């Protein structure tokens, strides 16, 4: 059963074209109907079986495996409240790598937070004091005292003094204390041994200085690591028990006819 096959229809009056006396109404599927699964059923777990999404699994592949029909892919999405599978479904490794590379382009520069830093601005160029390297600032993180720099020409080096003159009354300068060549490998956040996030201001200076003085229980999570962790978390999903599917589909048909917004 395709997702919209049991949706009710409605009459949609089109705008009258120029020069026509009237426009014939069209019968269309009411795609604005929505359903949800009651919270107590979710928490009780009696409706679901657990499933770990494999690397190349898609909702239609899982539906075919479990329910014998790829057309029931919408049941997989419904059970997990996934509205947009392009963003909420785990990516395969083949897709995850280019996604990370595209999202985290450029290099990341970390500066001593005690130096003049607050006025570096996105969209303007930054150079080293010797004017042998230049790039465009595309992101500023004042909490981590870092810049993401793209379109680099020349070679920036650790301990360079960075200068930004465009858009400034007085040029802004700061010492480049730590350089991460690929932004995907730069710091995203700190975690303790249990995976709980830690206050970045407590450990930032040690990271900027090369990781000196870090307690053993403090983990540095990179941008790539953070994306991978979030992607892995999406792999654990719930699926409606195949033995309960037919009653659910029958109830679904009744619900759509009675009420546009209701839980099952």
N, C-alpha and C positions, 0 to 999 in steps of 0.2 A: 504494500500500500504506500503510494507516494504521499509525502507530507500534506500536500494541498488537496488530495483527492476527496477527502471528507469535509473540507471547508464549505460553509454555506456560500451561496451566491448572492449578489446584490445587483440592483439596476443602477448603472452609472450614466448620468446624463452628460453627454459631451457638449462642448461649446458649439453654438451654431456657426458653421463656416460662413465666411463673407459671401453674400449673394444667395444663400440658401434660406428657405422659409422656416425649416426646422431641421433638427438633427435627430436621427434615430437613437434611442437609448441602447446601451450595450449591457449584456449580462456578463458580469465579471466575477471572479473568485474574490471573496472577502479575505484578503491576506492579512488584515489587521486583527483578526482573532488571535488571542494568545491564551496559553494554558501554562500551568505550573504544577509541580508536585508538592503536596502538602508537607510542611516542615516536620510534622510528627512521623510521617512515613520515612522521610530521609533519615531522621535521627534513630528510628527504630531499626532500620536496616533490613527489615523483612522483605522489602520489595527488590532489593539490590543484590548483585554479586559484584565482587571487586575484580578489577582488571587493570593490568599494567600495559600501557600502550607501547607496542614494539616500534622499532625505528621507522619502518615504512608503513605502519598502520594508518589508515584513514577511517573516518566514520563509516563509509560505505563498505570497506573491507571488513571492519569489525561486525557490522550488521549482517554481512553475508556469512561470516563465521558463526555467529551466535544465533541469528534468527533465520538464516537461510535465504535472505533477500537483501541485496544492497540498497533497495529502495527504502528500507527502514532505517537508513542512516540518521534520519531526524530523531528517532527514538534515542539513539546514542547521545545526540546533542541535548535533547530535552532532559534526560536523566542528569546531566551535568550543568544545566543552565547555561549552555554555550550559545551565545547569540551570534557571534562572529567567529567561525572556525579559522579564519585566516590569522587571527590574533590570539585566540584562546586555546587552540589545539597545539600540542607539542610539535616542534619542528623535527624533521629527520636530521641526522648529522649532515647529510648532503645539502640541506637547505640552511641549517643553523650556521655553518661556517661562513658562507657568503653574507648572511644576515649580520653577523657580528662584525665582519670586516667592513661592511658598508656603514654600519651605525657608528663604529669607533675608528674613524679615519684620522690621520694626522699623528702628531707626536704630542706628548704631554710634558709640560715644563712645571716643576715644583720650585717655589721660591721660599726663602726664609720669611715667615710671616711678620717678623719684626721690622722688615724693610718696607719702604713705600710700595704699596701694592694695590690699594683699593681702587685706583682710577684706571687700571687697564680695562680696555673696552673691546667688546666684540665687533668684528667687522673692520678693524683698523690693523695696519701692519705693525710688526714688531721686528726690531733688528738687534744684533749684538753691537756693542760699543765700537768695535773695529769696523763695522759696516761690511763684514764679509759674508753675512747670512741674513736672510729676511724671510718672513712668513706672515700669514694672516691669522689673527686671533679669531677662532670660531666659537670658543666657549671659555667662560671665566667662572671658577669655583672659588669663592673667597673663603669658604670654610676650610677647604683643603689647600689653600694658597697655590692654586694651579691654573694653568692656561692650556687649552688645546689649540695647537697651531697647525694649520694646513698650508698647502701651496708653498712649501719651504724651498728656498733657493740658497745654495751654499750649505755650510755645515755648522750647526750650533753645537757647542760643547759645554759640558758641565763646568761651572764656575764662570761662564760668560756673564757679562753684565747686559741685561736686556733693556732696550730703550723703546718707548712708544711716544712718538711726537704728534702724530695725527690726532686731531680732535682734542688736544691738550693745550692749555694756556702755558703750563710748565711741563716739559717732558717728564714722563714717568719712568723710573728706573728700578730694577731689582736684580739681585744676583740669582742666576740659574743654579740651584743647589743640587737638583736631581732631574735627570732627563730620561724619559721613557720613550724609546723610539717608536713604539706602536701603542697607541692609546688603549687598545684592547687589553694590554698588559699592565696598565696603570691601576692605581688604587681606586676601588669603588667604595669600600667601607671596611671596618674592622669587626671581627667577631671573636667571641670567647670560644672555649673548647666545645660548648654545647650548641654553637651556631647562633647565639644571641648577639645582636648588634651592640657595639660599644661606642661610647662617646668619641667621635673623631678628634676632638680637641685634646683629649688626653694622650693620644698616641701619634698624632700628626707629626710633631717635631722629630720624633725618632725615625719615622718613615722617611721624612724629607732628608734627613742626615744619613740615610743609607741603611736604616733598620737597626741602628745601634740602640742598645738598652731596652729592646723589646722583651716583655715577659714571655716565657715559653707558651703560655696559654692564649696569647693574642695571635689571631690569624689575620693575614692580609688577604682580602677577597678582591681580586681584580675585576675589571669590567667584564672580561670574558667569563671569568668564574661565576660572576653574579648572573649573567645571562644563562649559563649552563645550569645553574642551580634552579632558576625559575622555570626553565624548560623541563627539567627533570621532575619538578613538583607537579607539572601538568600531566605527567604520564599516569599518575594514580587516579583512576576514574571509577565511577559506579555505573553498572549496567543493569537494566531491568531484567529480572529473572525471566528466562525464556518461557517458563511454565506459567508466568503471570501475564504474558504479553497479550494473548487473545482477549482476556477480560478487559485489559486496559484499553485496547483499541476499540472495543465495543462501547466502553464508557466515554471514550474520547469523542466518538461520533455523536453521542447524545449530548455531551457538554457543549460542543460547538454549535449545535442547533439551538440550545436553550439560552446560552449566555456567552457573550464575547470575551469575558475575562473571568476565569474561574479556575480553582485548583482541583486536581484529581486526587 
